[in-house]
Amino acid sequence: MQRSTSSTKALIAAWLGWAFDGLDGYLYIILATPLVTRVLTEQNGTAPDPKEVGWRAAVIQAVFLVGWAVGGAVFGRIGDRLGRARTLTLTVLTYALFTGAVYFATTWWHLLIFRFIAALGIGGEWAAGSALVAETLHTRHRAWASATLQTGYIVGCIAASYIAKGMSGSDPRFAFLIGVAPALLTLWIRSAVPEPEHWVKASRESAPAKLRELFTGRLAGTTIRLTLLTSIALTTAWAFLFFGPQLILRTPQVAAMPKPDAQVLVSNISMLYLAVNIAANYFATYLARFIGYRRAFTLLMGAGLVSFLFAFRTPPELSQIPVLYSMIAFFALGLFALFPLYIPPLFPVLVRTLGAGFTYNVGRLVSAAGTMLALFAGQSLATADGVSHALWWIGLLFIPGVIVCLTLPEPPGAESPA
């Protein structure tokens, strides 16, 4: 009974942490254009060129992804030393405070610094939360729990869309004050969520492993394959999540709308495909339960390739975007539901948070590079043609992704495919 209660609390804490992750992370994505435009206008005294807005917004997002990667490694190390629940508390507090700090930004580089520090906490939260749940939940619950955890992130993204929609026409910096709310969650986590018994026992018997141990012995192959997998998945996903709304804003019909109306439309479309992704999370995890993780990852990566190349072969019409984006959300984003309870069990207890944080979040560095390369691949992000062209090229990354998936190991303790 005590273990069941601890498992429930761990799942709730991780779910709420990820929900606020999604809220804080997606607020910038959906408000990037009006936010950067507002700050640059105040900074320079004149309305900025759309090309400058696109460039600055992409640089801020790239630095955010770098911070996410660094946070995953740093807090991953802390999680193996200090404990999963304690680390979860620190990470949530970090991203909550610095998301709220965006309200005080008066120059674009203020935004860059605040987003970087917030990302440190978001990256660390994933590592601590996934390890916490993996060590407290029975393996028979892995499918629905993994999907439910990822659903928390999507619920946060949907909440961000509602907030952006409700505040359209206002100073976009006000929306980021809501990002301070997760700080209250840390009070409950600290008092109610215990450390996993596996970690407590292991930490008493031996010292935490060092980063170099991820690249020695049997762990080396696992670390490399997981890093490649997450790098490809994260680059394609974040390219879509960041540039997808930009493409909507640059379609001829939307570009002619008043800016508040255009922002509402972007929010509505975002909520649609994010809702589709919730169903995709459960589809992906139960697919893995029946056919195994290796085959599930391979099928979803292949479907992601087809959906990207089909959707962005030419700039889509506004009427096509809801269907095309929902298709991408189902396959290319649906596979993320497999990560939370797939990656941690592949590493020993005292290197689990570090291993999960490193392999999952180092992919953010590749994502950051992909975001910047998209600027050059698209030639100019001021047009729908440029954004669509950039996304099509990024979609080709699914090809090596499929190859990596064919080599993936099955996690220990996983149920045999039916």
Phi, psi and omega per residue, in radians:
M1 nan -0.758 3.123
Q2 -1.086 -0.710 3.129
R3 -1.151 -0.669 3.123
S4 -1.101 -0.723 3.122
T5 -1.132 -0.740 3.120
S6 -1.106 -0.707 3.131
S7 -1.098 -0.731 3.141
T8 -1.118 -0.795 3.131
K9 -1.097 -0.721 3.131
A10 -1.092 -0.746 -3.129
L11 -1.149 -0.736 3.128
I12 -1.107 -0.780 -3.128
A13 -1.082 -0.795 -3.140
A14 -1.164 -0.702 -3.138
W15 -1.095 -0.803 3.124
L16 -1.138 -0.697 3.100
G17 -1.041 -0.740 -3.134
W18 -1.265 -0.576 3.105
A19 -1.095 -0.763 3.104
F20 -1.246 -0.522 2.976
D21 -0.950 -0.907 -3.112
G22 -1.081 -0.741 3.120
L23 -1.042 -0.914 -3.078
D24 -1.177 -0.706 -3.115
G25 -1.234 -0.700 -3.025
Y26 -1.449 -0.356 3.085
L27 -0.993 -0.756 -3.138
Y28 -1.190 -0.739 -3.100
I29 -1.000 -0.808 -3.037
I30 -1.421 -0.344 -3.138
L31 -1.907 0.155 -3.035
A32 -0.974 -0.873 -3.084
T33 -1.103 -0.941 3.129
P34 -1.154 -0.576 -3.139
L35 -1.151 -0.892 -3.117
V36 -1.174 -0.660 3.093
T37 -1.059 -0.784 -3.125
R38 -1.108 -0.801 -3.100
V39 -1.171 -0.759 3.135
L40 -1.146 -0.613 3.109
T41 -1.104 -0.781 3.122
E42 -1.203 -0.630 -3.103
Q43 -1.199 -0.748 -3.034
N44 -1.713 -0.290 -3.121
G45 1.469 -0.054 3.104
T46 -2.409 2.787 3.106
A47 -1.161 2.292 -3.085
P48 -1.367 2.777 3.034
D49 -1.218 2.427 3.135
P50 -0.961 -0.561 3.110
K51 -1.120 -0.708 3.121
E52 -1.154 -0.696 3.116
V53 -1.063 -0.822 3.136
G54 -1.070 -0.724 -3.127
W55 -1.155 -0.873 -3.121
R56 -1.092 -0.738 -3.136
A57 -1.090 -0.696 3.137
A58 -1.201 -0.670 3.112
V59 -1.112 -0.759 3.112
I60 -1.064 -0.742 3.127
Q61 -1.146 -0.671 3.126
A62 -1.118 -0.763 3.112
V63 -1.150 -0.628 3.060
F64 -1.019 -0.781 -3.142
L65 -1.176 -0.595 3.051
V66 -1.111 -0.777 3.097
G67 -1.074 -0.642 3.101
W68 -1.076 -0.753 3.140
A69 -1.154 -0.811 -3.140
V70 -1.096 -0.730 3.125
G71 -1.090 -0.660 3.115
G72 -1.086 -0.731 -3.130
A73 -1.272 -0.792 -3.085
V74 -1.168 -0.906 -3.128
F75 -1.268 -0.408 3.024
G76 -1.092 -0.749 3.080
R77 -1.113 -0.753 3.119
I78 -1.109 -0.673 -3.120
G79 -1.086 -0.592 3.114
D80 -1.346 -0.352 3.138
R81 -1.686 -0.807 -3.013
L82 -1.601 -0.442 -3.096
G83 2.058 2.696 -3.064
R84 -1.234 -0.859 -3.077
A85 -1.150 -0.737 3.119
R86 -1.099 -0.745 3.136
T87 -1.149 -0.666 3.092
L88 -1.010 -0.728 3.121
T89 -1.064 -0.822 -3.122
L90 -1.106 -0.721 -3.081
T91 -1.195 -0.741 3.136
V92 -1.100 -0.742 3.131
L93 -1.090 -0.694 -3.129
T94 -1.097 -0.900 -3.063
Y95 -1.283 -0.470 3.122
A96 -1.160 -0.851 -3.081
L97 -1.144 -0.700 -3.059
F98 -1.514 -0.234 2.918
T99 -1.247 -0.769 3.080
G100 -1.087 -0.505 -3.122
A101 -1.116 -0.354 3.114
V102 -0.995 -0.522 3.128
Y103 -0.981 -0.538 -3.056
F104 -1.620 0.051 -3.116
A105 -1.199 2.298 3.089
T106 -2.103 -0.149 3.051
T107 -2.350 2.842 -3.073
W108 -1.187 -0.520 3.141
W109 -1.322 -0.337 2.941
H110 -1.084 -0.791 3.102
L111 -1.012 -0.765 -3.109
L112 -1.047 -0.801 -3.119
I113 -1.163 -0.820 -3.104
F114 -1.117 -0.684 3.138
R115 -1.200 -0.620 3.115
F116 -1.106 -0.831 -3.103
I117 -1.194 -0.676 3.073
A118 -1.050 -0.668 -3.132
A119 -1.145 -0.537 3.077
L120 -0.988 -0.786 3.137
G121 -1.214 -0.689 -3.130
I122 -1.127 -0.732 3.117
G123 -1.124 -0.720 3.119
G124 -1.200 -0.572 -3.118
E125 -1.111 -0.681 3.139
W126 -1.070 -0.807 -3.099
A127 -1.115 -0.829 -3.102
A128 -1.177 -0.754 -3.107
G129 -1.153 -0.750 -3.124
S130 -1.170 -0.705 3.113
A131 -1.151 -0.703 3.133
L132 -1.031 -0.823 -3.121
V133 -1.242 -0.729 -3.120
A134 -1.052 -0.549 -3.082
E135 -1.575 -0.155 -3.127
T136 -1.994 -0.341 -3.057
L137 -1.723 2.449 3.115
H138 -1.164 2.551 -3.082
T139 -1.075 -0.442 -3.126
R140 -1.191 -0.282 3.117
H141 -1.665 0.105 -2.983
R142 -1.035 -0.716 -3.055
A143 -1.116 -0.987 -3.072
W144 -1.248 -0.576 -3.129
A145 -1.189 -0.717 3.138
S146 -1.104 -0.756 3.109
A147 -1.146 -0.711 -3.128
T148 -1.121 -0.714 3.100
L149 -1.050 -0.830 -3.134
Q150 -1.146 -0.554 3.092
T151 -1.099 -0.559 3.078
G152 -1.005 -0.750 3.128
Y153 -1.098 -0.732 -3.111
I154 -1.190 -0.676 3.076
V155 -1.032 -0.697 3.079
G156 -1.097 -0.700 3.104
C157 -1.116 -0.710 3.113
I158 -1.131 -0.715 3.096
A159 -1.059 -0.686 3.098
A160 -1.090 -0.673 3.121
S161 -1.126 -0.724 3.101
Y162 -1.109 -0.737 3.138
I163 -1.091 -0.799 3.133
A164 -1.093 -0.686 3.124
K165 -1.145 -0.775 -3.102
G166 -1.200 -0.423 -3.087
M167 -1.879 0.274 3.129
S168 -1.054 2.366 -3.102
G169 1.641 -0.276 3.101
S170 -1.639 2.974 3.038
D171 -1.077 2.049 -3.055
P172 -1.068 -0.316 3.134
R173 -1.146 -0.469 3.124
F174 -1.040 -0.621 -3.094
A175 -1.052 -0.548 -3.058
F176 -1.326 -0.241 3.038
L177 -1.116 -0.508 3.116
I178 -1.142 -0.437 3.136
G179 -1.141 -0.179 3.101
V180 -1.327 -0.375 -3.066
A181 -0.911 -0.670 -3.124
P182 -1.024 -0.329 3.133
A183 -1.014 -0.540 3.125
L184 -1.188 -0.505 3.136
L185 -1.083 -0.524 -3.084
T186 -1.118 -0.514 3.133
L187 -1.128 -0.722 3.140
W188 -1.266 -0.747 3.134
I189 -1.014 -0.795 -3.073
R190 -1.115 -0.580 -3.060
S191 -1.649 -0.442 -2.967
A192 -1.968 -0.397 -3.035
V193 -1.749 2.013 3.138
P194 -1.414 2.828 3.041
E195 -1.291 2.527 3.129
P196 -1.068 2.476 3.140
E197 -1.061 -0.618 3.138
H198 -1.033 -0.779 -3.119
W199 -1.235 -0.731 -3.129
V200 -1.026 -0.815 -3.120
K201 -1.150 -0.811 -3.095
A202 -1.160 -0.640 -3.102
S203 -1.208 -0.431 3.102
R204 -1.374 -0.483 -3.037
E205 -1.566 -0.498 -3.108
S206 -2.703 2.863 -3.131
A207 -1.392 2.687 3.101
P208 -1.047 2.603 3.132
A209 -1.259 2.830 3.116
K210 -1.732 2.820 -3.083
L211 -0.972 -0.669 -3.084
R212 -1.087 -0.381 -3.129
E213 -1.211 -0.324 3.062
L214 -1.191 -0.329 -3.065
F215 -2.015 0.421 3.087
T216 -2.196 2.671 3.073
G217 1.040 -2.510 -3.069
R218 -1.255 -0.346 -3.126
L219 -1.271 -0.409 -3.066
A220 -1.034 -0.852 -3.132
G221 -1.100 -0.706 3.112
T222 -1.104 -0.795 -3.128
T223 -1.061 -0.798 -3.093
I224 -1.149 -0.802 -3.115
R225 -1.141 -0.734 3.132
L226 -1.154 -0.678 3.123
T227 -1.107 -0.748 3.080
L228 -1.093 -0.777 -3.120
L229 -1.053 -0.906 -3.087
T230 -1.204 -0.565 3.119
S231 -1.085 -0.775 3.139
I232 -1.194 -0.796 -3.119
A233 -1.098 -0.757 -3.102
L234 -1.240 -0.670 3.136
T235 -1.105 -0.813 -3.133
T236 -1.179 -0.706 -3.106
A237 -1.177 -0.824 -3.104
W238 -1.241 -0.532 3.044
A239 -1.077 -0.761 3.126
F240 -1.172 -0.818 -3.080
L241 -1.140 -0.591 -3.117
F242 -1.479 -0.846 -3.055
F243 -1.478 -0.326 3.116
G244 -0.997 -0.920 3.083
P245 -1.079 -0.574 3.112
Q246 -1.131 -0.653 3.119
L247 -1.131 -0.710 3.107
I248 -1.044 -0.805 -3.099
L249 -1.117 -0.390 -3.065
R250 -1.733 -0.008 3.025
T251 -1.203 2.556 -3.032
P252 -0.954 -0.731 -3.095
Q253 -1.127 -0.714 -3.088
V254 -1.346 -0.647 3.135
A255 -1.049 -0.472 -3.132
A256 -1.473 -0.152 -3.115
M257 -1.378 2.751 2.921
P258 -1.059 2.540 -3.033
K259 -1.007 -0.742 3.099
P260 -1.045 -0.695 3.127
D261 -1.165 -0.677 3.119
A262 -1.115 -0.703 -3.141
Q263 -1.155 -0.660 3.087
V264 -1.108 -0.741 3.120
L265 -1.076 -0.784 3.104
V266 -1.037 -0.741 3.126
S267 -1.096 -0.749 -3.131
N268 -1.100 -0.795 3.133
I269 -1.142 -0.685 3.115
S270 -1.071 -0.767 -3.136
M271 -1.110 -0.591 3.125
L272 -1.125 -0.950 -3.059
Y273 -1.291 -0.407 3.040
L274 -1.246 -0.628 3.063
A275 -1.128 -0.682 3.064
V276 -1.062 -0.650 -3.121
N277 -1.129 -0.504 3.099
I278 -1.073 -0.798 3.083
A279 -1.116 -0.645 3.136
A280 -1.106 -0.596 3.123
N281 -1.016 -0.810 -3.122
Y282 -1.259 -0.622 3.072
F283 -1.043 -0.804 -3.079
A284 -1.121 -0.806 -3.070
T285 -1.207 -0.650 3.112
Y286 -1.341 -0.450 2.997
L287 -1.096 -0.776 3.115
A288 -1.121 -0.600 3.123
R289 -1.123 -0.636 -3.063
F290 -1.566 -0.545 -3.094
I291 -2.065 -0.053 -3.137
G292 1.677 2.703 -3.085
Y293 -1.150 -0.712 -3.074
R294 -1.046 -0.855 -3.121
R295 -1.195 -0.668 -3.131
A296 -1.122 -0.818 3.094
F297 -1.021 -0.752 -3.109
T298 -1.094 -0.803 -3.140
L299 -1.121 -0.745 -3.110
L300 -1.216 -0.659 3.062
M301 -1.100 -0.753 3.120
G302 -1.092 -0.727 3.111
A303 -1.178 -0.586 3.078
G304 -1.107 -0.709 3.093
L305 -1.026 -0.875 -3.116
V306 -1.079 -0.759 -3.081
S307 -1.162 -0.698 3.116
F308 -1.147 -0.872 -3.071
L309 -1.155 -0.560 3.111
F310 -1.308 -0.752 -3.049
A311 -1.206 -0.613 -2.980
F312 -1.993 0.336 3.109
R313 -1.112 -0.577 2.965
T314 -2.442 2.773 3.095
P315 -1.010 2.121 -3.086
P316 -1.235 2.631 3.018
E317 -1.225 2.700 -3.134
L318 -1.003 -0.652 -3.128
S319 -1.183 -0.404 -3.129
Q320 -1.520 -0.417 -2.981
I321 -1.027 -0.786 -3.125
P322 -0.988 -0.739 -3.133
V323 -1.228 -0.800 -3.109
L324 -1.130 -0.748 3.138
Y325 -1.171 -0.626 3.105
S326 -1.154 -0.648 3.096
M327 -1.100 -0.778 3.116
I328 -1.129 -0.731 -3.141
A329 -1.095 -0.581 -3.099
F330 -1.254 -0.735 -3.054
F331 -1.706 -1.026 -3.044
A332 -1.175 -0.580 3.101
L333 -1.652 -0.421 -3.120
G334 -1.096 -0.538 -3.097
L335 -1.163 -0.285 3.137
F336 -1.174 -0.357 3.097
A337 -1.142 -0.328 -3.124
L338 -1.388 -0.453 -3.009
F339 -1.143 -0.770 -2.977
P340 -0.939 -0.742 -3.112
L341 -1.952 0.187 3.013
Y342 -1.639 -0.797 -3.037
I343 -1.255 -0.896 -3.049
P344 -0.957 -0.774 -3.109
P345 -1.122 -0.231 3.137
L346 -1.357 -0.111 -3.124
F347 -2.104 2.569 3.058
P348 -1.062 2.785 -3.007
V349 -0.938 -0.862 -3.014
L350 -1.424 0.059 2.990
V351 -2.234 0.216 -3.013
R352 -1.210 -0.881 -3.134
T353 -1.160 -0.713 3.097
L354 -1.096 -0.810 -3.129
G355 -1.086 -0.788 3.130
A356 -1.155 -0.769 -3.120
G357 -1.151 -0.698 -3.116
F358 -1.219 -0.948 -3.036
T359 -1.163 -0.635 -3.126
Y360 -1.352 -0.759 -2.987
N361 -1.564 -0.320 3.062
V362 -1.132 -0.385 3.053
G363 -1.079 -0.373 3.097
R364 -1.144 -0.567 3.106
L365 -1.101 -0.732 3.096
V366 -1.166 -0.656 3.104
S367 -1.092 -0.701 3.119
A368 -1.087 -0.761 3.100
A369 -1.107 -0.698 3.116
G370 -1.100 -0.673 3.103
T371 -1.067 -0.740 -3.139
M372 -1.237 -0.686 3.118
L373 -1.111 -0.567 3.124
A374 -1.061 -0.549 3.109
L375 -1.072 -0.711 -3.116
F376 -1.394 -0.659 3.127
A377 -1.125 -0.628 -3.118
G378 -1.449 -0.090 -3.119
Q379 1.123 -1.006 3.132
S380 -2.568 2.141 3.131
L381 -1.485 0.165 3.106
A382 -1.456 -0.111 -3.130
T383 -2.184 2.713 3.092
A384 -1.114 -0.640 3.110
D385 -1.030 -0.780 -3.111
G386 -1.117 -0.789 -3.139
V387 -1.149 -0.784 -3.139
S388 -1.088 -0.729 3.124
H389 -1.067 -0.744 3.136
A390 -1.099 -0.774 -3.121
L391 -1.152 -0.630 3.123
W392 -1.089 -0.785 3.138
W393 -1.145 -0.676 3.103
I394 -1.120 -0.571 3.121
G395 -1.054 -0.427 3.122
L396 -1.137 -0.303 3.105
L397 -1.116 -0.339 3.102
F398 -1.127 -0.398 -3.130
I399 -1.119 -0.972 3.036
P400 -1.111 -0.444 3.089
G401 -1.066 -0.740 3.103
V402 -1.083 -0.719 -3.133
I403 -1.096 -0.754 3.114
V404 -1.105 -0.721 -3.109
C405 -1.039 -0.593 -3.122
L406 -1.160 -0.243 -3.108
T407 -1.860 0.032 -3.016
L408 -1.211 2.527 3.060
P409 -1.453 2.762 2.982
E410 -1.531 2.453 -3.104
P411 -1.227 2.572 3.089
P412 -1.122 2.438 3.117
G413 1.498 -0.049 3.123
A414 -1.243 2.541 3.095
E415 -1.159 2.492 3.110
S416 -1.136 2.440 3.112
P417 -0.979 2.399 -3.127
A418 -1.193 nan nan
